[in-house]
């Protein structure tokens, strides 16, 4: 496999080896190459100590990133414009943050033995030979996530590895070995010492993976969703729940007339059916979080469960969850907006273009959106969420009709001005009609509302004509 190693990686390995040290590519790059996928990063391991790697780098004219990694046995080289981590063989011991009690190992095998999963515990030499002491290649072929050695020991070294098991399941579409799942369930207290930032990043990568539903299923089945991680504020640590809201959805029944699966299975299928977009994946994960709550769950005349108003309750939950995760306000607001409105396209009977136009106009005036593009994006995302939600019922759905309504509404939103900057006009021409720029600030909000109402078209010609009429009304010209 030597031909798959980039020239700059072969150059680094050769220079280190020429100084009498070992050097191999290790970890994810080897795994990805065996899977036939392009490797994103090439990390190297060596028996050379960090200061020796830095000395070699200096002799070769390679830049090193001084502030990164040196204390953890890693030197970051910048070669041919690429950042490459070169780590000294490791022999980590217990610690809940990565490499918290770093020790150096004596051999490649010892280094690989300290890694999390067998599929990440392989190395490749300059000639392309794969060193695989823990049968990671077989586990790749079997599509299984299995730890190197005892799972409990690997998780004790870094509890984040439990979340990484979920993430790799989602990224690769693999199954988690039963011993790994059992060990996660038995070591949930390890999460208490993990930082929110690290947990949040793993969940983000799980959500954005090709098979997010598989990773999320492990998150709930193992009990990880019900754990608490930590946030440090003003020198004090406080516990932060991960995603306990999801546990309640597992086994929560739905009306079989409309759904083939319980709420959690439906949620997983909805997430899987959405595009790989962070906002949409969060919205899909939490879109039915309000179901089953007191005041929401009731029974119809046939005794079947109903959850009228669950979208409003779910929007409140979504906002709370994302604030707890310390995610940006814009993302929180958009996800809550989507959850609150995800039922809108599901029942279009009796609605017409005028009704939808009034809805879009109301949203444009809500103050929630910056401009037309922002509004159109929201309606596009809403259409995608509703599409996924319907597909995940496993029952009949108004597929084409619903999708057509969503597309038409998104197109309305694209044409609906939200801010005066969305109004089409020539500033010089308009100022001349209005007798100067001073009057613009009065006229523009007025013409914006009239365009939104449909009485004025959003074209340069119609805006100019509206300005002339406005001047005549206000100044009797």
C-alpha positions, -999 to +999 in steps of 0.1 A: +000+000+000+030+023-002+015+040-032-013+053-011+010+072+013+014+108+002+049+119-008+053+142+022+044+113+046+069+090+030+094+118+033+088+122+070+090+085+077+122+082+057+139+111+075+131+097+109+142+062+099+174+075+085+182+088+120+179+053+134+143+055+148+112+036+139+083+054+122+048+042+111+015+056+100-011+045+127-047+048+136-075+061+114-055+065+082-047+028+081-083+019+089-096+042+061-071+029+036-082-007+043-118+004+038-109+020+005-117+054+018-095+085+014-076+092+046-083+127+061-052+128+083-020+108+085-007+105+121+027+090+127+041+071+157+078+066+165+101+056+192+119+089+189+112+113+218+096+147+211+128+166+214+145+142+189+116+146+165+119+184+168+157+181+161+151+161+130+124+186+119+149+215+124+175+198+103+150+192+075+137+227+076+102+216+087+082+240+109+069+227+142+038+241+160+054+247+194+023+252+214+006+220+204+011+186+218+047+187+230+037+180+266+017+150+255+045+134+236+034+147+202+052+171+178+031+187+151+051+192+119+041+214+090+054+198+059+044+208+023+015+228+039+002+198+058+000+195+096+012+161+107+012+147+143+042+127+152+036+110+185+061+090+206+050+055+214+025+058+243+017+038+274-012+057+289-026+051+324-059+060+340-072+095+335-105+110+324-091+136+301-069+124+272-033+116+280-038+130+315-010+108+329+012+103+299+039+077+298+061+067+269+059+032+256+088+011+244+074-004+212+049-001+185+029-030+199+027-014+233+015+018+217-012+000+197-023-019+228-033+014+244-056+025+216-094+024+219-107+000+192-091-027+172-100-010+139-078+019+151-050-002+165-032-009+132-001+006+117+016+007+083+052+009+075+070+027+046+066-004+024+029-005+030+029-036+053+001-035+078+009-044+114-023-057+130-016-074+164-053-072+176-071-084+145-085-050+135-086-061+099-109-089+107-132-066+127-133-043+097-144-072+075-169-082+101-181-046+106-178-047+143-166-022+169-145-040+195-120-027+220-084-036+223-083-059+252-109-055+280-134-028+273-136-016+309-098-010+310-099+010+278-128+031+291-111+037+324-082+053+305-106+077+288-143+076+293-149+095+261-142+063+243-177+052+251-191+081+231-165+073+204-180+039+201-213+055+192-196+079+168-177+051+149-209+031+147-225+061+130-195+069+108-189+033+096-223+017+098-208-010+120-223-029+150-210-025+186-197-058+200-219-069+229-190-068+253-184-032+245-221-024+250-221-042+284-189-024+295-204+010+286-235+003+307-213-008+336-191+023+335-215+052+330-202+071+360-170+077+341-189+103+321-192+125+352-156+137+348-158+143+310-161+179+298-192+190+280-170+202+251-156+168+244-190+150+248-207+176+226-181+172+198-186+134+197-224+138+196-220+164+168-198+140+148-224+112+154-252+134+142-234+144+110-223+108+102-237+087+073-255+064+098-265+086+127-294+064+137-270+036+145-248+057+168-278+073+185-294+039+191-262+028+210-262+061+229-297+053+243-294+015+246-261+017+266-275+043+290-250+070+279-279+094+270-289+094+306-255+103+321-241+137+332-209+153+321-192+184+336-189+221+328-164+243+346-177+278+353-161+304+375-137+278+388-165+255+398-177+223+381-213+215+377-230+185+362-248+187+328-273+161+317-264+146+283-297+136+266-320+121+291-350+133+271-343+105+246-348+077+271-384+085+276-391+080+239-380+044+238-410+022+240-434+051+238-463+038+217-480+056+189-513+052+170-507+023+146-530+040+121-503+065+114-471+049+127-454+015+124-430+021+153-427+036+187-415+072+191-378+064+195-376+041+165-396+067+145-371+094+157-341+074+146-356+068+112-364+105+109-328+115+117-315+089+091-338+104+064-326+140+068-296+155+049-262+157+067-269+191+082-263+199+118-294+220+123-317+195+106-302+165+124-308+182+158-343+191+147-350+156+136-336+142+169-358+164+190-389+169+168-411+145+188-395+151+222-427+166+234-447+134+229-459+114+259-457+143+283-485+150+308-508+175+292-498+163+258-505+126+257-541+116+257-564+090+241-587+092+211-622+077+210-607+044+200-583+044+229-553+051+207-526+075+219-526+111+206-501+139+213-518+171+202-495+201+208-464+180+211-446+202+186-449+232+209-438+213+239-410+198+218-398+232+208-394+242+244-375+210+251-352+216+221-344+251+231-335+239+267-313+210+254-293+231+230-288+259+256-276+232+280-251+221+253-240+257+250-247+258+213-249+292+194-281+311+198-289+312+161-287+274+159-309+270+190-336+294+177-337+277+142-340+242+157-368+253+180-385+270+151-384+239+130-396+216+158-425+240+166-437+240+130-429+205+118-466+194+117-476+223+094-471+205+061-487+173+073-523+183+068-527+207+038-564+199+033-583+232+034-552+253+031-546+274-001-520+297-015-535+327+003-532+309+037-496+299+030-488+334+018-502+349+051-480+324+070-449+333+052-456+370+056-462+365+093-428+348+096-411+375+076-424+401+101-416+381+132-381+395+137-367+360+136-350+363+102-323+386+089-333+386+052-351+367+025-323+341+021-325+334+058-363+329+056-361+308+025-334+285+041-357+280+071-386+269+050-364+247+029-352+230+061-387+227+074-397+209+041-368+185+046-377+178+082-414+172+073-403+149+044-381+128+067-408+128+094-434+114+069-410+088+054-402+076+090-439+067+098-437+035+077-473+042+068-490+060+039-482+096+035-492+125+012-457+123-003-458+143-035-485+167-023-467+175+009-434+180-008-450+202-034-465+224-007-431+226+010-414+236-022-440+262-031-438+277+004-400+279+003-402+297-031-427+322-016-402+328+013-374+334-012-395+361-029-408+376+004-386+405+016-378+405+053-357+436+056-354+468+036-322+455+022-343+428+003-361+456-015-349+460-051-342+496-060-316+520-074-304+542-045-296+572-066-328+571-086-350+565-055-332+594-036-339+617-065-376+608-064-378+613-027-359+645-027-329+632-008-317+604+013-332+618+045-367+606+035-355+570+027-357+560+063-394+568+064-403+555+030-385+521+030-404+505+060-436+515+043-428+501+009-414+469+026-448+462+042-466+469+009-444+445-010-450+419+017-488+425+014-485+421-024-498+455-033-464+465-047-441+443-067-405+440-056-390+454-088-371+486-094-398+501-116-427+494-091-407+507-061-400+539-080-436+543-089-446+536-053-422+563-042-438+588-065-473+580-052-460+581-017-445+616-022-478+628-037-498+615-007-475+629+019-463+661+003-492+669-021-467+670-050 
